[in-house]
């Protein structure tokens, strides 16, 4: 069975054109997650704190989700909000307002990413949205953070960002502008030439690799990256196999230490970063990736798992998770095999470096054994539980993020401490 939909057609059940006259079923022949009765309101409510934690404007979230008739409307509605911010960025950039353009582009990247959360049957549209989010973040960093560098490999794509005062020495990077010349940029041949300078101390800084989860991407965890940057730690936020911009070209891999090793190899080649003081912070399924990497990647000095699973049981997983895994793995059989390999029973005792496990007290997902088991099995683990925290703890960032960022900065030996700029009088 095949289905088609135009790029500008709202993604609602009544607008699909079914080429064989039949309605699509789930990946395993049963009901698809999107077709469950009364699923819209719980999904909107369940992602509210995640959206707010990622930086989506709460009022805009309520406005956008308030227009939805079904979850099939979700992708187009969120893409439309992202497109609106892209247009605002073009207007700001055309007037030479780099800060405003950059903020709008960051916002667009978030909204475009959130349009991809669902296990939607139109995987091509999802891939286009992920690429658009990636481009928006690229343009935002070019305008507001010129020391940021693209890092890529066969299994990942991401951004390396350095804290203030620890920029890379020398080098240029050509990036597409948001539109028109902006202040502080030299425009030649349709590209912005970005030149970074080294910090006064001239010393390389530690780095943390931030790894997203099953349906998340590097565009989602801005506040996590900003918290680490403020503490003098460089951040490399990546999409690994099956994530973000890589979801269309690589299926998820349970043997994530190979991916993380590839990331560290790429970062080690960049100036101003000390890979001998590397850490990893993973969120949701990324928490498993961070933990298993800490067991087998010797260059890691510390690791953090936020809302990460210890083990998955395919038969007990919610339909949303099974559909999402099947879509990203390519089949139910591949998804089931992947889920069976997400198991830290053997790896946890091998984690011989500091590990912080962050859990929300209300985070209970069927088929998922949570992080408390990991904290009990790993030799040098600390469990931080926020009783009222939900999955990803987006509803309580102040209760865990500052402590987590401080914990990582301390263990990686970060010496720089960012200070707030003085307000003009």
ABEGO torsion letter per residue (X at the ends): XBBBBBAABBBBAAABBBAAGBBBBBAAGBBBAAABBGAAAAAAAAAAAAAAAAGBBAAAAAAAAAABABAAAAAAAAAAAAAAAAAAAAAAAAAGBAAAAAAAAAAAAAAAAAAAABBBABAAAAAAAAAAAAAAAAAAAAAABAABBBBBBAABBBBBBBBBGABBBEEBBBBBBAEEBBBGBBBBGGBBBBBBBBBAAGBBBBBBBBBBBAABBAAABAAAAAAAAAAGBBBBBBBBBGBEAAAAABBBBABAAAAAAAAAAAAAABBGBBAABBBBBBBEAAAAAAAAAAAABAABABBBBBGBBABBBAAABBAAAAAAAAAAAGBAAAAAAAAAABBAAAAAAABABBBBBBBBAABBBBGBBBAAAAAAABABBBBBBBAABBBGGAAAAAAAAAAAAAAAAAAAGBABBBBBBBBBX
